[in-house]
Structure formats: C-alpha cells, structure tokens
Amino acid sequence: MARDGVDPELVQLRREEARYYQDFARVMPNWMLAALTLGLLLRLFLILQAFRTV
C-alpha cells in the first residue's frame, strides 16, 4: 500500500487495525476453551445432581 501512493496515515491505520485483529485472534481461542470447559463442568454437575435425586 505504501508503495502505491496511498496516504501514509491510512497505511498506519491499517497496520494498527491488523495488529488489533492479530492480537484478538491469539486471545480468542483461550476464551473459547474457557467457555467450553465451563459448559462441560456445568453439564457434569447437572448430570450428577440428577443422579443424586433418583
């Protein structure tokens, strides 16, 4: 982009935007893993609770 005569401010903005999305992509799998783990623990708790009431 910088070689094509595009405004340097726009190039800088795009670089910052790319860094933001790259950082988000690194963090997102950890959030997904945490959500999956919590969901599985909740399901296990509810199953065990159902067996105790029978």
Phi and psi restraints in degrees (range 20) as a CNS / XPLOR table:
assign (resid 1 and name C) (resid 2 and name N)
       (resid 2 and name CA) (resid 2 and name C) 1.0 -63.6 20.0 2
assign (resid 2 and name N) (resid 2 and name CA)
       (resid 2 and name C) (resid 3 and name N) 1.0 -32.6 20.0 2
assign (resid 2 and name C) (resid 3 and name N)
       (resid 3 and name CA) (resid 3 and name C) 1.0 -77.9 20.0 2
assign (resid 3 and name N) (resid 3 and name CA)
       (resid 3 and name C) (resid 4 and name N) 1.0 -18.9 20.0 2
assign (resid 3 and name C) (resid 4 and name N)
       (resid 4 and name CA) (resid 4 and name C) 1.0 -86.1 20.0 2
assign (resid 4 and name N) (resid 4 and name CA)
       (resid 4 and name C) (resid 5 and name N) 1.0 8.8 20.0 2
assign (resid 4 and name C) (resid 5 and name N)
       (resid 5 and name CA) (resid 5 and name C) 1.0 81.8 20.0 2
assign (resid 5 and name N) (resid 5 and name CA)
       (resid 5 and name C) (resid 6 and name N) 1.0 19.5 20.0 2
assign (resid 5 and name C) (resid 6 and name N)
       (resid 6 and name CA) (resid 6 and name C) 1.0 -79.2 20.0 2
assign (resid 6 and name N) (resid 6 and name CA)
       (resid 6 and name C) (resid 7 and name N) 1.0 148.6 20.0 2
assign (resid 6 and name C) (resid 7 and name N)
       (resid 7 and name CA) (resid 7 and name C) 1.0 -53.9 20.0 2
assign (resid 7 and name N) (resid 7 and name CA)
       (resid 7 and name C) (resid 8 and name N) 1.0 129.0 20.0 2
assign (resid 7 and name C) (resid 8 and name N)
       (resid 8 and name CA) (resid 8 and name C) 1.0 -59.1 20.0 2
assign (resid 8 and name N) (resid 8 and name CA)
       (resid 8 and name C) (resid 9 and name N) 1.0 -32.2 20.0 2
assign (resid 8 and name C) (resid 9 and name N)
       (resid 9 and name CA) (resid 9 and name C) 1.0 -65.5 20.0 2
assign (resid 9 and name N) (resid 9 and name CA)
       (resid 9 and name C) (resid 10 and name N) 1.0 -37.9 20.0 2
assign (resid 9 and name C) (resid 10 and name N)
       (resid 10 and name CA) (resid 10 and name C) 1.0 -67.3 20.0 2
assign (resid 10 and name N) (resid 10 and name CA)
       (resid 10 and name C) (resid 11 and name N) 1.0 -38.7 20.0 2
assign (resid 10 and name C) (resid 11 and name N)
       (resid 11 and name CA) (resid 11 and name C) 1.0 -62.2 20.0 2
assign (resid 11 and name N) (resid 11 and name CA)
       (resid 11 and name C) (resid 12 and name N) 1.0 -44.9 20.0 2
assign (resid 11 and name C) (resid 12 and name N)
       (resid 12 and name CA) (resid 12 and name C) 1.0 -63.5 20.0 2
assign (resid 12 and name N) (resid 12 and name CA)
       (resid 12 and name C) (resid 13 and name N) 1.0 -41.0 20.0 2
assign (resid 12 and name C) (resid 13 and name N)
       (resid 13 and name CA) (resid 13 and name C) 1.0 -61.6 20.0 2
assign (resid 13 and name N) (resid 13 and name CA)
       (resid 13 and name C) (resid 14 and name N) 1.0 -43.1 20.0 2
assign (resid 13 and name C) (resid 14 and name N)
       (resid 14 and name CA) (resid 14 and name C) 1.0 -65.9 20.0 2
assign (resid 14 and name N) (resid 14 and name CA)
       (resid 14 and name C) (resid 15 and name N) 1.0 -37.0 20.0 2
assign (resid 14 and name C) (resid 15 and name N)
       (resid 15 and name CA) (resid 15 and name C) 1.0 -65.3 20.0 2
assign (resid 15 and name N) (resid 15 and name CA)
       (resid 15 and name C) (resid 16 and name N) 1.0 -43.3 20.0 2
assign (resid 15 and name C) (resid 16 and name N)
       (resid 16 and name CA) (resid 16 and name C) 1.0 -64.6 20.0 2
assign (resid 16 and name N) (resid 16 and name CA)
       (resid 16 and name C) (resid 17 and name N) 1.0 -38.8 20.0 2
assign (resid 16 and name C) (resid 17 and name N)
       (resid 17 and name CA) (resid 17 and name C) 1.0 -64.4 20.0 2
assign (resid 17 and name N) (resid 17 and name CA)
       (resid 17 and name C) (resid 18 and name N) 1.0 -41.6 20.0 2
assign (resid 17 and name C) (resid 18 and name N)
       (resid 18 and name CA) (resid 18 and name C) 1.0 -64.8 20.0 2
assign (resid 18 and name N) (resid 18 and name CA)
       (resid 18 and name C) (resid 19 and name N) 1.0 -39.2 20.0 2
assign (resid 18 and name C) (resid 19 and name N)
       (resid 19 and name CA) (resid 19 and name C) 1.0 -64.3 20.0 2
assign (resid 19 and name N) (resid 19 and name CA)
       (resid 19 and name C) (resid 20 and name N) 1.0 -40.0 20.0 2
assign (resid 19 and name C) (resid 20 and name N)
       (resid 20 and name CA) (resid 20 and name C) 1.0 -60.6 20.0 2
assign (resid 20 and name N) (resid 20 and name CA)
       (resid 20 and name C) (resid 21 and name N) 1.0 -48.4 20.0 2
assign (resid 20 and name C) (resid 21 and name N)
       (resid 21 and name CA) (resid 21 and name C) 1.0 -67.1 20.0 2
assign (resid 21 and name N) (resid 21 and name CA)
       (resid 21 and name C) (resid 22 and name N) 1.0 -33.8 20.0 2
assign (resid 21 and name C) (resid 22 and name N)
       (resid 22 and name CA) (resid 22 and name C) 1.0 -66.0 20.0 2
assign (resid 22 and name N) (resid 22 and name CA)
       (resid 22 and name C) (resid 23 and name N) 1.0 -43.8 20.0 2
assign (resid 22 and name C) (resid 23 and name N)
       (resid 23 and name CA) (resid 23 and name C) 1.0 -63.4 20.0 2
assign (resid 23 and name N) (resid 23 and name CA)
       (resid 23 and name C) (resid 24 and name N) 1.0 -41.9 20.0 2
assign (resid 23 and name C) (resid 24 and name N)
       (resid 24 and name CA) (resid 24 and name C) 1.0 -62.9 20.0 2
assign (resid 24 and name N) (resid 24 and name CA)
       (resid 24 and name C) (resid 25 and name N) 1.0 -38.9 20.0 2
assign (resid 24 and name C) (resid 25 and name N)
       (resid 25 and name CA) (resid 25 and name C) 1.0 -66.6 20.0 2
assign (resid 25 and name N) (resid 25 and name CA)
       (resid 25 and name C) (resid 26 and name N) 1.0 -30.4 20.0 2
assign (resid 25 and name C) (resid 26 and name N)
       (resid 26 and name CA) (resid 26 and name C) 1.0 -72.0 20.0 2
assign (resid 26 and name N) (resid 26 and name CA)
       (resid 26 and name C) (resid 27 and name N) 1.0 -35.6 20.0 2
assign (resid 26 and name C) (resid 27 and name N)
       (resid 27 and name CA) (resid 27 and name C) 1.0 -83.3 20.0 2
assign (resid 27 and name N) (resid 27 and name CA)
       (resid 27 and name C) (resid 28 and name N) 1.0 -33.0 20.0 2
assign (resid 27 and name C) (resid 28 and name N)
       (resid 28 and name CA) (resid 28 and name C) 1.0 -56.3 20.0 2
assign (resid 28 and name N) (resid 28 and name CA)
       (resid 28 and name C) (resid 29 and name N) 1.0 -44.3 20.0 2
assign (resid 28 and name C) (resid 29 and name N)
       (resid 29 and name CA) (resid 29 and name C) 1.0 -59.9 20.0 2
assign (resid 29 and name N) (resid 29 and name CA)
       (resid 29 and name C) (resid 30 and name N) 1.0 -32.4 20.0 2
assign (resid 29 and name C) (resid 30 and name N)
       (resid 30 and name CA) (resid 30 and name C) 1.0 -66.0 20.0 2
assign (resid 30 and name N) (resid 30 and name CA)
       (resid 30 and name C) (resid 31 and name N) 1.0 -39.7 20.0 2
assign (resid 30 and name C) (resid 31 and name N)
       (resid 31 and name CA) (resid 31 and name C) 1.0 -65.7 20.0 2
assign (resid 31 and name N) (resid 31 and name CA)
       (resid 31 and name C) (resid 32 and name N) 1.0 -40.4 20.0 2
assign (resid 31 and name C) (resid 32 and name N)
       (resid 32 and name CA) (resid 32 and name C) 1.0 -65.6 20.0 2
assign (resid 32 and name N) (resid 32 and name CA)
       (resid 32 and name C) (resid 33 and name N) 1.0 -40.8 20.0 2
assign (resid 32 and name C) (resid 33 and name N)
       (resid 33 and name CA) (resid 33 and name C) 1.0 -64.4 20.0 2
assign (resid 33 and name N) (resid 33 and name CA)
       (resid 33 and name C) (resid 34 and name N) 1.0 -41.7 20.0 2
assign (resid 33 and name C) (resid 34 and name N)
       (resid 34 and name CA) (resid 34 and name C) 1.0 -63.5 20.0 2
assign (resid 34 and name N) (resid 34 and name CA)
       (resid 34 and name C) (resid 35 and name N) 1.0 -43.0 20.0 2
assign (resid 34 and name C) (resid 35 and name N)
       (resid 35 and name CA) (resid 35 and name C) 1.0 -64.7 20.0 2
assign (resid 35 and name N) (resid 35 and name CA)
       (resid 35 and name C) (resid 36 and name N) 1.0 -41.8 20.0 2
assign (resid 35 and name C) (resid 36 and name N)
       (resid 36 and name CA) (resid 36 and name C) 1.0 -63.1 20.0 2
assign (resid 36 and name N) (resid 36 and name CA)
       (resid 36 and name C) (resid 37 and name N) 1.0 -44.5 20.0 2
assign (resid 36 and name C) (resid 37 and name N)
       (resid 37 and name CA) (resid 37 and name C) 1.0 -62.4 20.0 2
assign (resid 37 and name N) (resid 37 and name CA)
       (resid 37 and name C) (resid 38 and name N) 1.0 -45.2 20.0 2
assign (resid 37 and name C) (resid 38 and name N)
       (resid 38 and name CA) (resid 38 and name C) 1.0 -62.4 20.0 2
assign (resid 38 and name N) (resid 38 and name CA)
       (resid 38 and name C) (resid 39 and name N) 1.0 -41.4 20.0 2
assign (resid 38 and name C) (resid 39 and name N)
       (resid 39 and name CA) (resid 39 and name C) 1.0 -63.2 20.0 2
assign (resid 39 and name N) (resid 39 and name CA)
       (resid 39 and name C) (resid 40 and name N) 1.0 -42.0 20.0 2
assign (resid 39 and name C) (resid 40 and name N)
       (resid 40 and name CA) (resid 40 and name C) 1.0 -67.5 20.0 2
assign (resid 40 and name N) (resid 40 and name CA)
       (resid 40 and name C) (resid 41 and name N) 1.0 -39.0 20.0 2
assign (resid 40 and name C) (resid 41 and name N)
       (resid 41 and name CA) (resid 41 and name C) 1.0 -64.8 20.0 2
assign (resid 41 and name N) (resid 41 and name CA)
       (resid 41 and name C) (resid 42 and name N) 1.0 -40.3 20.0 2
assign (resid 41 and name C) (resid 42 and name N)
       (resid 42 and name CA) (resid 42 and name C) 1.0 -63.5 20.0 2
assign (resid 42 and name N) (resid 42 and name CA)
       (resid 42 and name C) (resid 43 and name N) 1.0 -43.1 20.0 2
assign (resid 42 and name C) (resid 43 and name N)
       (resid 43 and name CA) (resid 43 and name C) 1.0 -63.3 20.0 2
assign (resid 43 and name N) (resid 43 and name CA)
       (resid 43 and name C) (resid 44 and name N) 1.0 -43.1 20.0 2
assign (resid 43 and name C) (resid 44 and name N)
       (resid 44 and name CA) (resid 44 and name C) 1.0 -61.7 20.0 2
assign (resid 44 and name N) (resid 44 and name CA)
       (resid 44 and name C) (resid 45 and name N) 1.0 -43.4 20.0 2
assign (resid 44 and name C) (resid 45 and name N)
       (resid 45 and name CA) (resid 45 and name C) 1.0 -60.5 20.0 2
assign (resid 45 and name N) (resid 45 and name CA)
       (resid 45 and name C) (resid 46 and name N) 1.0 -44.8 20.0 2
assign (resid 45 and name C) (resid 46 and name N)
       (resid 46 and name CA) (resid 46 and name C) 1.0 -66.7 20.0 2
assign (resid 46 and name N) (resid 46 and name CA)
       (resid 46 and name C) (resid 47 and name N) 1.0 -36.7 20.0 2
assign (resid 46 and name C) (resid 47 and name N)
       (resid 47 and name CA) (resid 47 and name C) 1.0 -65.8 20.0 2
assign (resid 47 and name N) (resid 47 and name CA)
       (resid 47 and name C) (resid 48 and name N) 1.0 -45.8 20.0 2
assign (resid 47 and name C) (resid 48 and name N)
       (resid 48 and name CA) (resid 48 and name C) 1.0 -63.2 20.0 2
assign (resid 48 and name N) (resid 48 and name CA)
       (resid 48 and name C) (resid 49 and name N) 1.0 -37.8 20.0 2
assign (resid 48 and name C) (resid 49 and name N)
       (resid 49 and name CA) (resid 49 and name C) 1.0 -65.5 20.0 2
assign (resid 49 and name N) (resid 49 and name CA)
       (resid 49 and name C) (resid 50 and name N) 1.0 -37.9 20.0 2
assign (resid 49 and name C) (resid 50 and name N)
       (resid 50 and name CA) (resid 50 and name C) 1.0 -66.4 20.0 2
assign (resid 50 and name N) (resid 50 and name CA)
       (resid 50 and name C) (resid 51 and name N) 1.0 -38.0 20.0 2
assign (resid 50 and name C) (resid 51 and name N)
       (resid 51 and name CA) (resid 51 and name C) 1.0 -67.7 20.0 2
assign (resid 51 and name N) (resid 51 and name CA)
       (resid 51 and name C) (resid 52 and name N) 1.0 -32.7 20.0 2
assign (resid 51 and name C) (resid 52 and name N)
       (resid 52 and name CA) (resid 52 and name C) 1.0 -70.2 20.0 2
assign (resid 52 and name N) (resid 52 and name CA)
       (resid 52 and name C) (resid 53 and name N) 1.0 -29.2 20.0 2
assign (resid 52 and name C) (resid 53 and name N)
       (resid 53 and name CA) (resid 53 and name C) 1.0 -81.5 20.0 2
assign (resid 53 and name N) (resid 53 and name CA)
       (resid 53 and name C) (resid 54 and name N) 1.0 -15.9 20.0 2
